[in-house]
Amino acid sequence: MKAVEPFRVRVDEAVLDDLKQRLQRTRWPGEVAGAGWVRGAPLGLVQTLADYWRDRFDWRRVEERINALGQFRARVDGAVIHFVHERGRGPRPLPLLVSHGWPGSFLEMLDLIPLLVDPASHGASAEDVFDVVVPSMPGYGFSPPASEPGMNPARIADLWAGLMSELGYERFGAQGGDWGATVSTRLGLHHAGRLVGIHLNYIPGSYRPHAGPGSPPVTPEEQDFLTGAERWYREEGAYAHVQATKPQTLGYGLHDSPVGLLAWVLEKLRGWSDCGGDVESIFSKDVILAHVMLYWLTETINSANHLYWEASRTPLQLAEGQRVSVPCAVARFPREEPMPPRSWVARGYDVQRWTEQPRGGHFAAMEQPELLARDIRDFFRPLRKGRTT
């Protein structure tokens, strides 16, 4: 393939027919009466969503929306990367690399992209315009899996830097939550000279600043966070533990069963969003199923989960004197847990902006795209001066 090629999505009808047949033949488990969400995704809701998926969900409408965007594939340092590239409509757009997380994809950014590339049409200043690049992580969606081990966040950051060079962007901003925050942080560590700044709506779970001799003592607020994070991972982190230790074993079930995949993703969409326990108050059936469908159609849930295995071998633990030196902003959404206090983040990042958002959770770009876009615009506005591209 060429260095950069246009890309369009068109799923064969036979693949959609096969999915409907699999959904029709689902062998349903029982459940403990009255358990609700305590033991996992409840049977009634999963059955309702599976019925809707089989009988009413329209993947072709999703395809149309995706194909309305500028989509491409690029070969960068041996890896094939799918990405969206939307150019800004305004004076001197700032290149912005936006990275997604798990169990998401580039679909997370569909409502955010227009707010950044055409701010004047959404009540903001045309001066705050961005050229937006949204890559799909290797092994997610339309980015093929790595053929060899070692595709960890640091390696992905190198690929992202190479992709931006291929597109002609020598200086750019980076934004991300979940894995996107980890990759953006790695960009800040290893490609600082390329970055105008980084904007995060999550702090990587493995992040630990240097805490050796000479470091300030841990404050009570920071200790509360560390204790709470340990409790959260004990009570809610089973998914991360299995994906970081035995992802291949889990992969057989998720790869073969559409309902198993649906339940695995649904639990996180509900548990990590600011939905008050009602996932459909934030995400419609069509939004939920579009995300599940992308994994199913591209057969990438297993390869996506393997990023946990790779990242667990290279945790974000800063050595003495190591620091993310580029300007950093953090948008703190209230239902994002566990999230450290500003002082803990500032031990390893140059935190120049910290915004407590009024609502929203882990999937900020989908839950509250307007709030996230506003914070991104406000942070990068003063950083635009004097930049070169």
Number of C-alpha atoms within 10 A of each C-alpha: 8 8 12 17 12 13 17 15 13 10 13 9 9 9 11 14 11 11 19 17 11 15 18 13 9 14 10 11 6 8 14 9 7 8 11 14 13 8 9 14 21 19 16 11 13 18 16 11 21 23 15 15 24 17 12 11 18 14 16 12 12 17 15 13 11 17 15 9 15 15 20 17 22 23 18 19 10 10 17 22 24 26 22 25 19 20 19 23 20 17 11 15 21 28 26 29 24 26 26 26 22 19 21 23 22 23 22 22 20 17 16 22 26 19 24 30 25 24 23 16 12 13 9 16 13 20 18 26 26 30 22 25 24 25 26 25 30 23 25 30 26 26 20 19 21 14 10 6 9 16 21 21 26 22 14 21 22 17 23 24 22 17 23 19 14 15 13 11 18 16 20 24 25 27 24 24 26 23 24 27 26 29 28 30 31 20 29 26 19 14 15 18 14 20 21 24 26 31 28 25 27 26 24 21 18 13 17 16 21 18 15 10 8 8 11 10 10 13 11 9 13 17 14 14 18 17 10 16 18 14 13 13 15 11 9 13 13 11 15 15 16 17 22 19 14 14 22 16 12 15 20 12 14 22 17 13 17 22 22 16 19 23 22 17 22 22 16 19 23 21 20 17 26 24 19 11 13 12 20 14 11 20 17 11 16 20 17 20 22 20 21 23 22 21 28 21 16 15 20 23 26 22 21 25 24 25 23 23 23 18 19 17 11 13 17 19 14 17 13 13 8 14 18 21 15 22 21 24 24 24 22 27 25 16 21 20 19 18 21 22 15 16 14 20 18 15 19 20 23 17 20 13 15 18 12 10 16 10 17 24 24 24 28 28 24 21 21 19 22 17 18 24 21 15 21 23 19 14 22 22 14 9 14 18 9 7 11 12 12
